[in-house]
Amino acid sequence: MATYLITGASRGIGYEYCRQLQARGEAVIAVCRTASQELQQLGVQVEDGIDITSNDSITNLRNRLGDTAIDVLVNNAGILKRVTLEDLDFDSIREQFEVNALGALRVTHTLLPNLRTGSKIVLMTSRMGSIGDNTSGSAYGYRMSKVALSMAGKSLAHDLKPRGITVAILHPGLVQTRMTNFTKGGITPEESVQGLLARIDELTLENTGTFWHANGAVLPW
């Protein structure tokens, strides 16, 4: 049994991570700002009241965890606000950087003492953060923050490899969640997380720092 810590665990992909991991017998620490009823009923360890944009809040989480060893840290928390060139909202762009990029790096850095040789770090980025795959433009805050997150993941992969800690940079696919307004063209959270867990299980020191689609395809930077 391994211990997984999931941020953004109250709903969507984060909740589905918790559900599937618990079902396969793993220990789950679900981190969120406000726990949903579904998460509370799941029977996993819930750490709520955590804001990943706050140093004090993440330090509080670290203190709550104590010396608990984390085998897999899944940085899943994120936001999407659509910012177009015609409505270039810089406050929204900054907020998305703070949550999507800096938040994940803040959590990872603060919880490094809980990681050990063989631990894995997962950064939930997006295909929309691929420069090579950008064929439609717009979404400035989301795209830019996810590029930054992927770059942080690549640097973490290099910096942590000597410690035996690996990093996966993962795109979940187009998923039917509240973030995507439950798009009809997307896959279910269940299908997405099945693929994501397969990528995490396959993560090694040899392929650390790879940018993967949940279906296993390697994505362009």
N, C-alpha and C positions, 0 to 999 in steps of 0.2 A: 504494500500500500504506500502510495506517494502522497505528499501534501501539496495541493495546488491552491494558490491564492489568486482570486479573480477580482479585478476592479470593474466597476460598472455592472454589478451583478444583479441588480434588482429586476431587470427585464431584458427582453430581446436576446441577443447573442450571449451576453454575460450570464443571464439566467439559464440559458440552454447549456452553456458550459457546465454550470453547477449541477444541473439535473443529470446530464450524461455522466459526468465524473462520479457523482455520488452513486449512480446506478451500477457503475463498474467497480465500486468498492474503494474509491480513493477518498482521502481526507480533503475536505473542501473548506476554505476560508473565503467567504463571500463578503466583499468590501463594497460599500455603496454610501451614498448620501442619505437616502431614505429607503428602508427595506420595504419591498412590496409584500402583499399578503401571501402571494405564491412563494416568494423566497422564504418567508418566515415559516411556512408550512413544509418546506423541503427537508428540514432536519439537518441542515449543515450549520457550521459555525458562521454566524453573521456578525460582521463588524460594521455597524452603520454610523452615520454622523460624520463620515469622512469626506473631506473636500480635497481633491488632488491638486487644486491650485494653491493650497495653503501649506506652507512649510510647517506651521504649528500643528495642523491637522494630521499631516503625514508622520510627524514626530510622535504624535499621540498614538497613531496606529502602531508604530514601531514599539512604543512602550507597552501597549496592550499585548503585542505578540511575544515580548520578552525574547527568550532564546529559541523560540519555535523555529525549526529548520524548514525552509521552503524548498521543495524540489522543483516546482514549476511556478514561475511568476507570470501571470497573464495580464498584461496592461491592456485592458479592453475598453475602459471608460473613454468616451469621446462625444463630440457634438458636431452637428452639421447645420450650418446656416448659409443659405444660398446668397452669395454676394456677387452681383453682376457689375460690369463696367459702368453701366448707367446708374447704378445705385451702390457706389463704392463706399461701404460703411466700414471705416477703419477701426472703429470700436469693436465691431463684430469680428473683423479679421484678427485683432489682438486677442480677443476672447478665445477664438479657435486655436490660436497658437498656444495660449496659456493652458488650455485643457488638453488638446490633442498631442502637442509636442512636449512642452515643458512639464506638463503634469505627469506624463509617463516617465520622463527622465527623472523627475523629482522622486517618484515612488521607487524607481529602480535604485537610485543612488542611496536613498534612505534605508532601504531594506537589504542592501548588500551584505550587512553583517549576518543576515538570516540565510544567505545563500552559501553553498559549499561546492566542492568539486563534484561535478556531475549535475549540478542544478541547471535549469533551463529558464531563459527569459523570452517571453513572447511579446511582440509589439504588434497590435492590431492596427495596421495601416490601411491603405486603400489603393486600388488600381488608379483612382483619381489622383493619387500622388506620384504616378509615373509620368515623367516628362516625355518619354518616348511614346507613350500611349495616349497622350492628350491630343485628341482630334476634334474637340468641341469647345474648348476654352471655358470661360466664366468660372463660377464657383471659386473665387479667388482665395478666400480665407481657408476653405476646406482643403483645396489642392495644395496651397502653399504650406499649411501646417502639416499635412501628411508627407510632403517631401522632406520637411525638417525632421519629422519623426523617423522616417526611413534612414536618413543620414545619421541620426543619433544611434539607430540600431546597428548600422554598419560600423561605426566607431566603437560601440560597446562590444561588438563581436571581436574586434581586434584587441581591445584593451583587456577583455576578460578571458580570452582564449588561454593565456598562460596560467590562469587559475582553474582551468578545466570547466568553465561556465560557458554555455552556448546560447546563441541568440537566433530566434526565428522572426522574420519580418513577414507578416501574413496579411493577405487580402481575403476577406470572407466570401467574396462573390457578391452579387446583387441579391440582397436578402430581404424577405418580407418582414420588416420590423417597423416600429413607429418612426424611426429615423428616415426611412424611405417611403413613408406614407403607405406602407404595406403594398408596395408595387406588385401588380399582377404578373409582371414579367420575371419576378425574382424567384429564388429558391426558398425553401422553408429554413428557419433557424436550425431545426434538427438536422437537415441535410448539410447545411454549412458547417456546423460544429463537428459532425462526423468526419468531414474532410479536414478540418483544422486540427482535430486531435490526431489524425493519421500523420499530418505533417510534423506535429510536435513529437510524436512517438519516434519518427524517423530522424529527428534532429541529432547531429553528431558534431564533433569537433572538426570533421572534414567538410561539412556543408554549412557550418555556422555562418550567419550573416547573409543567407540567401533570401531573396524576395520572392515568395511563393504565392500563387493562387491556392485557395483551399482545395482545388481539384488536382493539385500537384504540379501544375505548369509553372515554370520559372518566368517571372514577369520582367519586362525591361525597366531600367531605371529612368 
